[in-house]
Amino acid sequence: MYPIVMASSSDPHRSYDRSWDEIEEMLELAQDRVFEWQEWFESCREKGDREGMKEAARKYKALQNVVKSLQWVLGEEGVENPVD
């Protein structure tokens, strides 16, 4: 299906020392930011600021993916693989 990628010496060093509380806090922050970018998009739409709308839409979508990934990491029920 997909080729197997072997680890190499150029792979990033990971400490694996994040606590579950830190991950939960990051999820909450990301969810707050999703809401902020959604509000910014609406504000830009009202002003007719198309460039602002594009930026807000990109940030919104990226943060939605962050939220889904963190929910997946935490094993939240009903959250499917964020890569698919």
Phi and psi in radians as a Rosetta constraint file:
Dihedral C 1 N 2 CA 2 C 2 CIRCULARHARMONIC -1.954 0.35
Dihedral N 2 CA 2 C 2 N 3 CIRCULARHARMONIC 2.545 0.35
Dihedral C 2 N 3 CA 3 C 3 CIRCULARHARMONIC -1.178 0.35
Dihedral N 3 CA 3 C 3 N 4 CIRCULARHARMONIC 2.577 0.35
Dihedral C 3 N 4 CA 4 C 4 CIRCULARHARMONIC -1.443 0.35
Dihedral N 4 CA 4 C 4 N 5 CIRCULARHARMONIC 2.254 0.35
Dihedral C 4 N 5 CA 5 C 5 CIRCULARHARMONIC -1.807 0.35
Dihedral N 5 CA 5 C 5 N 6 CIRCULARHARMONIC 2.153 0.35
Dihedral C 5 N 6 CA 6 C 6 CIRCULARHARMONIC -1.497 0.35
Dihedral N 6 CA 6 C 6 N 7 CIRCULARHARMONIC 2.515 0.35
Dihedral C 6 N 7 CA 7 C 7 CIRCULARHARMONIC -1.169 0.35
Dihedral N 7 CA 7 C 7 N 8 CIRCULARHARMONIC 2.522 0.35
Dihedral C 7 N 8 CA 8 C 8 CIRCULARHARMONIC -2.270 0.35
Dihedral N 8 CA 8 C 8 N 9 CIRCULARHARMONIC 3.001 0.35
Dihedral C 8 N 9 CA 9 C 9 CIRCULARHARMONIC -1.188 0.35
Dihedral N 9 CA 9 C 9 N 10 CIRCULARHARMONIC -0.219 0.35
Dihedral C 9 N 10 CA 10 C 10 CIRCULARHARMONIC -1.568 0.35
Dihedral N 10 CA 10 C 10 N 11 CIRCULARHARMONIC -0.013 0.35
Dihedral C 10 N 11 CA 11 C 11 CIRCULARHARMONIC -1.131 0.35
Dihedral N 11 CA 11 C 11 N 12 CIRCULARHARMONIC 2.605 0.35
Dihedral C 11 N 12 CA 12 C 12 CIRCULARHARMONIC -1.166 0.35
Dihedral N 12 CA 12 C 12 N 13 CIRCULARHARMONIC 2.584 0.35
Dihedral C 12 N 13 CA 13 C 13 CIRCULARHARMONIC -1.408 0.35
Dihedral N 13 CA 13 C 13 N 14 CIRCULARHARMONIC 2.256 0.35
Dihedral C 13 N 14 CA 14 C 14 CIRCULARHARMONIC -2.088 0.35
Dihedral N 14 CA 14 C 14 N 15 CIRCULARHARMONIC 2.317 0.35
Dihedral C 14 N 15 CA 15 C 15 CIRCULARHARMONIC -1.548 0.35
Dihedral N 15 CA 15 C 15 N 16 CIRCULARHARMONIC -0.385 0.35
Dihedral C 15 N 16 CA 16 C 16 CIRCULARHARMONIC 0.929 0.35
Dihedral N 16 CA 16 C 16 N 17 CIRCULARHARMONIC 0.672 0.35
Dihedral C 16 N 17 CA 17 C 17 CIRCULARHARMONIC -1.985 0.35
Dihedral N 17 CA 17 C 17 N 18 CIRCULARHARMONIC 0.313 0.35
Dihedral C 17 N 18 CA 18 C 18 CIRCULARHARMONIC -1.333 0.35
Dihedral N 18 CA 18 C 18 N 19 CIRCULARHARMONIC 2.377 0.35
Dihedral C 18 N 19 CA 19 C 19 CIRCULARHARMONIC -1.482 0.35
Dihedral N 19 CA 19 C 19 N 20 CIRCULARHARMONIC 2.835 0.35
Dihedral C 19 N 20 CA 20 C 20 CIRCULARHARMONIC -1.088 0.35
Dihedral N 20 CA 20 C 20 N 21 CIRCULARHARMONIC -0.605 0.35
Dihedral C 20 N 21 CA 21 C 21 CIRCULARHARMONIC -1.102 0.35
Dihedral N 21 CA 21 C 21 N 22 CIRCULARHARMONIC -0.719 0.35
Dihedral C 21 N 22 CA 22 C 22 CIRCULARHARMONIC -1.087 0.35
Dihedral N 22 CA 22 C 22 N 23 CIRCULARHARMONIC -0.712 0.35
Dihedral C 22 N 23 CA 23 C 23 CIRCULARHARMONIC -1.159 0.35
Dihedral N 23 CA 23 C 23 N 24 CIRCULARHARMONIC -0.733 0.35
Dihedral C 23 N 24 CA 24 C 24 CIRCULARHARMONIC -1.071 0.35
Dihedral N 24 CA 24 C 24 N 25 CIRCULARHARMONIC -0.732 0.35
Dihedral C 24 N 25 CA 25 C 25 CIRCULARHARMONIC -1.118 0.35
Dihedral N 25 CA 25 C 25 N 26 CIRCULARHARMONIC -0.689 0.35
Dihedral C 25 N 26 CA 26 C 26 CIRCULARHARMONIC -1.146 0.35
Dihedral N 26 CA 26 C 26 N 27 CIRCULARHARMONIC -0.686 0.35
Dihedral C 26 N 27 CA 27 C 27 CIRCULARHARMONIC -1.071 0.35
Dihedral N 27 CA 27 C 27 N 28 CIRCULARHARMONIC -0.806 0.35
Dihedral C 27 N 28 CA 28 C 28 CIRCULARHARMONIC -1.082 0.35
Dihedral N 28 CA 28 C 28 N 29 CIRCULARHARMONIC -0.749 0.35
Dihedral C 28 N 29 CA 29 C 29 CIRCULARHARMONIC -1.090 0.35
Dihedral N 29 CA 29 C 29 N 30 CIRCULARHARMONIC -0.768 0.35
Dihedral C 29 N 30 CA 30 C 30 CIRCULARHARMONIC -1.108 0.35
Dihedral N 30 CA 30 C 30 N 31 CIRCULARHARMONIC -0.705 0.35
Dihedral C 30 N 31 CA 31 C 31 CIRCULARHARMONIC -1.120 0.35
Dihedral N 31 CA 31 C 31 N 32 CIRCULARHARMONIC -0.693 0.35
Dihedral C 31 N 32 CA 32 C 32 CIRCULARHARMONIC -1.090 0.35
Dihedral N 32 CA 32 C 32 N 33 CIRCULARHARMONIC -0.747 0.35
Dihedral C 32 N 33 CA 33 C 33 CIRCULARHARMONIC -1.178 0.35
Dihedral N 33 CA 33 C 33 N 34 CIRCULARHARMONIC -0.604 0.35
Dihedral C 33 N 34 CA 34 C 34 CIRCULARHARMONIC -1.003 0.35
Dihedral N 34 CA 34 C 34 N 35 CIRCULARHARMONIC -0.821 0.35
Dihedral C 34 N 35 CA 35 C 35 CIRCULARHARMONIC -1.090 0.35
Dihedral N 35 CA 35 C 35 N 36 CIRCULARHARMONIC -0.749 0.35
Dihedral C 35 N 36 CA 36 C 36 CIRCULARHARMONIC -1.072 0.35
Dihedral N 36 CA 36 C 36 N 37 CIRCULARHARMONIC -0.752 0.35
Dihedral C 36 N 37 CA 37 C 37 CIRCULARHARMONIC -1.225 0.35
Dihedral N 37 CA 37 C 37 N 38 CIRCULARHARMONIC -0.548 0.35
Dihedral C 37 N 38 CA 38 C 38 CIRCULARHARMONIC -1.136 0.35
Dihedral N 38 CA 38 C 38 N 39 CIRCULARHARMONIC -0.757 0.35
Dihedral C 38 N 39 CA 39 C 39 CIRCULARHARMONIC -1.107 0.35
Dihedral N 39 CA 39 C 39 N 40 CIRCULARHARMONIC -0.722 0.35
Dihedral C 39 N 40 CA 40 C 40 CIRCULARHARMONIC -1.094 0.35
Dihedral N 40 CA 40 C 40 N 41 CIRCULARHARMONIC -0.721 0.35
Dihedral C 40 N 41 CA 41 C 41 CIRCULARHARMONIC -1.018 0.35
Dihedral N 41 CA 41 C 41 N 42 CIRCULARHARMONIC -0.842 0.35
Dihedral C 41 N 42 CA 42 C 42 CIRCULARHARMONIC -1.084 0.35
Dihedral N 42 CA 42 C 42 N 43 CIRCULARHARMONIC -0.701 0.35
Dihedral C 42 N 43 CA 43 C 43 CIRCULARHARMONIC -1.096 0.35
Dihedral N 43 CA 43 C 43 N 44 CIRCULARHARMONIC -0.763 0.35
Dihedral C 43 N 44 CA 44 C 44 CIRCULARHARMONIC -1.140 0.35
Dihedral N 44 CA 44 C 44 N 45 CIRCULARHARMONIC -0.651 0.35
Dihedral C 44 N 45 CA 45 C 45 CIRCULARHARMONIC -1.103 0.35
Dihedral N 45 CA 45 C 45 N 46 CIRCULARHARMONIC -0.747 0.35
Dihedral C 45 N 46 CA 46 C 46 CIRCULARHARMONIC -1.082 0.35
Dihedral N 46 CA 46 C 46 N 47 CIRCULARHARMONIC -0.587 0.35
Dihedral C 46 N 47 CA 47 C 47 CIRCULARHARMONIC -1.514 0.35
Dihedral N 47 CA 47 C 47 N 48 CIRCULARHARMONIC -0.158 0.35
Dihedral C 47 N 48 CA 48 C 48 CIRCULARHARMONIC 1.315 0.35
Dihedral N 48 CA 48 C 48 N 49 CIRCULARHARMONIC 0.407 0.35
Dihedral C 48 N 49 CA 49 C 49 CIRCULARHARMONIC -1.536 0.35
Dihedral N 49 CA 49 C 49 N 50 CIRCULARHARMONIC 1.583 0.35
Dihedral C 49 N 50 CA 50 C 50 CIRCULARHARMONIC -1.165 0.35
Dihedral N 50 CA 50 C 50 N 51 CIRCULARHARMONIC -0.676 0.35
Dihedral C 50 N 51 CA 51 C 51 CIRCULARHARMONIC -1.127 0.35
Dihedral N 51 CA 51 C 51 N 52 CIRCULARHARMONIC -0.729 0.35
Dihedral C 51 N 52 CA 52 C 52 CIRCULARHARMONIC -1.099 0.35
Dihedral N 52 CA 52 C 52 N 53 CIRCULARHARMONIC -0.691 0.35
Dihedral C 52 N 53 CA 53 C 53 CIRCULARHARMONIC -1.087 0.35
Dihedral N 53 CA 53 C 53 N 54 CIRCULARHARMONIC -0.736 0.35
Dihedral C 53 N 54 CA 54 C 54 CIRCULARHARMONIC -1.112 0.35
Dihedral N 54 CA 54 C 54 N 55 CIRCULARHARMONIC -0.790 0.35
Dihedral C 54 N 55 CA 55 C 55 CIRCULARHARMONIC -1.097 0.35
Dihedral N 55 CA 55 C 55 N 56 CIRCULARHARMONIC -0.796 0.35
Dihedral C 55 N 56 CA 56 C 56 CIRCULARHARMONIC -1.086 0.35
Dihedral N 56 CA 56 C 56 N 57 CIRCULARHARMONIC -0.705 0.35
Dihedral C 56 N 57 CA 57 C 57 CIRCULARHARMONIC -1.132 0.35
Dihedral N 57 CA 57 C 57 N 58 CIRCULARHARMONIC -0.718 0.35
Dihedral C 57 N 58 CA 58 C 58 CIRCULARHARMONIC -1.104 0.35
Dihedral N 58 CA 58 C 58 N 59 CIRCULARHARMONIC -0.832 0.35
Dihedral C 58 N 59 CA 59 C 59 CIRCULARHARMONIC -1.112 0.35
Dihedral N 59 CA 59 C 59 N 60 CIRCULARHARMONIC -0.730 0.35
Dihedral C 59 N 60 CA 60 C 60 CIRCULARHARMONIC -1.027 0.35
Dihedral N 60 CA 60 C 60 N 61 CIRCULARHARMONIC -0.859 0.35
Dihedral C 60 N 61 CA 61 C 61 CIRCULARHARMONIC -1.134 0.35
Dihedral N 61 CA 61 C 61 N 62 CIRCULARHARMONIC -0.729 0.35
Dihedral C 61 N 62 CA 62 C 62 CIRCULARHARMONIC -1.075 0.35
Dihedral N 62 CA 62 C 62 N 63 CIRCULARHARMONIC -0.757 0.35
Dihedral C 62 N 63 CA 63 C 63 CIRCULARHARMONIC -1.229 0.35
Dihedral N 63 CA 63 C 63 N 64 CIRCULARHARMONIC -0.535 0.35
Dihedral C 63 N 64 CA 64 C 64 CIRCULARHARMONIC -1.038 0.35
Dihedral N 64 CA 64 C 64 N 65 CIRCULARHARMONIC -0.700 0.35
Dihedral C 64 N 65 CA 65 C 65 CIRCULARHARMONIC -1.202 0.35
Dihedral N 65 CA 65 C 65 N 66 CIRCULARHARMONIC -0.629 0.35
Dihedral C 65 N 66 CA 66 C 66 CIRCULARHARMONIC -1.083 0.35
Dihedral N 66 CA 66 C 66 N 67 CIRCULARHARMONIC -0.815 0.35
Dihedral C 66 N 67 CA 67 C 67 CIRCULARHARMONIC -1.027 0.35
Dihedral N 67 CA 67 C 67 N 68 CIRCULARHARMONIC -0.840 0.35
Dihedral C 67 N 68 CA 68 C 68 CIRCULARHARMONIC -1.078 0.35
Dihedral N 68 CA 68 C 68 N 69 CIRCULARHARMONIC -0.703 0.35
Dihedral C 68 N 69 CA 69 C 69 CIRCULARHARMONIC -1.123 0.35
Dihedral N 69 CA 69 C 69 N 70 CIRCULARHARMONIC -0.769 0.35
Dihedral C 69 N 70 CA 70 C 70 CIRCULARHARMONIC -1.175 0.35
Dihedral N 70 CA 70 C 70 N 71 CIRCULARHARMONIC -0.669 0.35
Dihedral C 70 N 71 CA 71 C 71 CIRCULARHARMONIC -1.078 0.35
Dihedral N 71 CA 71 C 71 N 72 CIRCULARHARMONIC -0.681 0.35
Dihedral C 71 N 72 CA 72 C 72 CIRCULARHARMONIC -1.138 0.35
Dihedral N 72 CA 72 C 72 N 73 CIRCULARHARMONIC -0.781 0.35
Dihedral C 72 N 73 CA 73 C 73 CIRCULARHARMONIC -1.023 0.35
Dihedral N 73 CA 73 C 73 N 74 CIRCULARHARMONIC -0.685 0.35
Dihedral C 73 N 74 CA 74 C 74 CIRCULARHARMONIC -1.390 0.35
Dihedral N 74 CA 74 C 74 N 75 CIRCULARHARMONIC -0.066 0.35
Dihedral C 74 N 75 CA 75 C 75 CIRCULARHARMONIC 1.282 0.35
Dihedral N 75 CA 75 C 75 N 76 CIRCULARHARMONIC 0.515 0.35
Dihedral C 75 N 76 CA 76 C 76 CIRCULARHARMONIC -1.093 0.35
Dihedral N 76 CA 76 C 76 N 77 CIRCULARHARMONIC 2.300 0.35
Dihedral C 76 N 77 CA 77 C 77 CIRCULARHARMONIC -1.055 0.35
Dihedral N 77 CA 77 C 77 N 78 CIRCULARHARMONIC 2.348 0.35
Dihedral C 77 N 78 CA 78 C 78 CIRCULARHARMONIC 1.528 0.35
Dihedral N 78 CA 78 C 78 N 79 CIRCULARHARMONIC -0.069 0.35
Dihedral C 78 N 79 CA 79 C 79 CIRCULARHARMONIC -1.619 0.35
Dihedral N 79 CA 79 C 79 N 80 CIRCULARHARMONIC 2.093 0.35
Dihedral C 79 N 80 CA 80 C 80 CIRCULARHARMONIC -1.505 0.35
Dihedral N 80 CA 80 C 80 N 81 CIRCULARHARMONIC 2.975 0.35
Dihedral C 80 N 81 CA 81 C 81 CIRCULARHARMONIC -0.890 0.35
Dihedral N 81 CA 81 C 81 N 82 CIRCULARHARMONIC 2.119 0.35
Dihedral C 81 N 82 CA 82 C 82 CIRCULARHARMONIC -1.234 0.35
Dihedral N 82 CA 82 C 82 N 83 CIRCULARHARMONIC -0.227 0.35
Dihedral C 82 N 83 CA 83 C 83 CIRCULARHARMONIC -1.462 0.35
Dihedral N 83 CA 83 C 83 N 84 CIRCULARHARMONIC -0.460 0.35
